[in-house]
Amino acid sequence: MFQVATIINEAKRNSLLFDDVNFSRSKAYFGALQHLNLFDEWLNETLQNLDHSYSSFLHSFIRWHKDGGVVDESFRRLLEKYRERIGSLRLQIKHKTEEITSLRDGVRDTQTLYQS
């Protein structure tokens, strides 16, 4: 992400600390945070829909077939894999959100200090 040259080079360092007159950096951080929030919501809704679909399908399937237990176990394993993958994605989103929030706060705090 950041290189030592960025920290040493004053112009590059200042470009990370200060926003321009159009607040381009702040707008980019705001947009990125909004997108990450939406992605997290979509993943949460996906989990809820999978659970609901599983319950609905299994209820209908068991009513018509004898092997409901086998199908139930297969679906449970499949859902667990999806939960793990979605959980991993949500964790990545959480970390990226924290990183961008920190960058946004750094720009805001630097601007505030510079103006006072």
C-alpha positions in Angstrom: 0.0 0.0 0.0 2.3 2.8 1.2 6.0 2.7 0.5 8.9 4.2 2.4 9.4 6.7 -0.4 5.9 8.1 0.2 6.7 8.8 3.8 10.1 10.4 3.0 8.9 12.4 0.0 7.2 15.5 1.5 5.0 16.2 -1.5 3.6 12.6 -1.6 3.1 12.6 2.2 1.2 15.9 2.0 -1.0 14.6 -0.8 -2.1 11.9 1.6 -2.6 14.3 4.5 -4.5 17.1 2.9 -7.6 17.3 0.7 -8.0 19.6 -2.3 -10.4 22.5 -2.6 -13.1 20.2 -4.1 -12.7 17.7 -1.2 -11.9 15.0 -3.7 -10.1 12.7 -1.2 -13.0 13.1 1.3 -15.6 12.3 -1.3 -13.7 9.3 -2.5 -13.4 8.0 1.1 -17.1 8.7 1.7 -18.1 6.8 -1.5 -15.8 3.9 -0.7 -17.3 3.6 2.8 -20.8 3.7 1.4 -20.1 1.0 -1.1 -18.5 -1.2 1.6 -21.5 -0.7 3.8 -23.8 -1.8 0.9 -21.7 -4.8 0.1 -21.9 -5.9 3.8 -25.7 -5.4 3.8 -26.0 -7.5 0.6 -24.0 -10.3 2.1 -26.1 -10.3 5.2 -29.3 -10.4 3.2 -27.8 -13.2 1.1 -27.3 -15.3 4.3 -30.8 -14.6 5.4 -32.2 -15.6 2.0 -30.2 -18.8 2.0 -31.5 -19.7 5.4 -35.0 -19.0 4.4 -34.7 -20.9 1.1 -33.2 -23.8 2.9 -36.0 -24.0 5.4 -38.7 -23.7 2.7 -37.1 -26.2 0.3 -36.4 -28.7 3.0 -39.9 -28.5 4.4 -41.4 -29.2 1.0 -38.9 -31.9 0.1 -39.4 -33.9 3.3 -43.1 -33.8 2.8 -42.7 -35.6 -0.6 -39.6 -37.7 -0.2 -38.3 -40.3 2.3 -34.6 -39.2 2.1 -35.1 -35.9 3.7 -32.4 -36.5 6.2 -29.7 -37.0 3.5 -30.8 -33.9 1.7 -30.9 -32.0 5.0 -27.3 -32.9 5.8 -26.1 -32.0 2.3 -27.8 -28.7 2.5 -26.4 -28.0 5.9 -22.9 -28.6 4.7 -23.4 -26.5 1.7 -24.9 -23.6 3.8 -21.9 -23.9 6.2 -19.5 -23.4 3.3 -21.4 -20.4 2.1 -21.5 -19.0 5.7 -17.7 -19.4 5.9 -17.1 -17.7 2.6 -19.5 -14.9 3.3 -18.0 -14.5 6.8 -14.6 -14.2 5.3 -15.8 -11.6 2.8 -17.5 -9.6 5.6 -14.3 -9.7 7.7 -12.3 -8.3 4.7 -15.0 -5.6 4.3 -14.7 -4.8 8.0 -10.9 -4.4 7.8 -11.1 -2.3 4.6 -13.8 -0.1 6.2 -11.5 0.4 9.3 -8.6 1.3 7.0 -10.5 3.8 4.9 -12.1 5.3 8.0 -8.7 5.8 9.5 -7.4 7.5 6.3 -10.6 9.7 6.1 -10.2 10.7 9.8 -6.5 11.5 9.2 -7.3 13.8 6.4 -10.1 15.5 8.4 -7.9 15.8 11.5 -5.0 17.2 9.5 -7.2 19.7 7.8 -8.7 20.8 11.2 -5.2 21.2 12.7 -3.9 23.1 9.7 -6.8 25.5 9.7 -6.5 26.4 13.4 
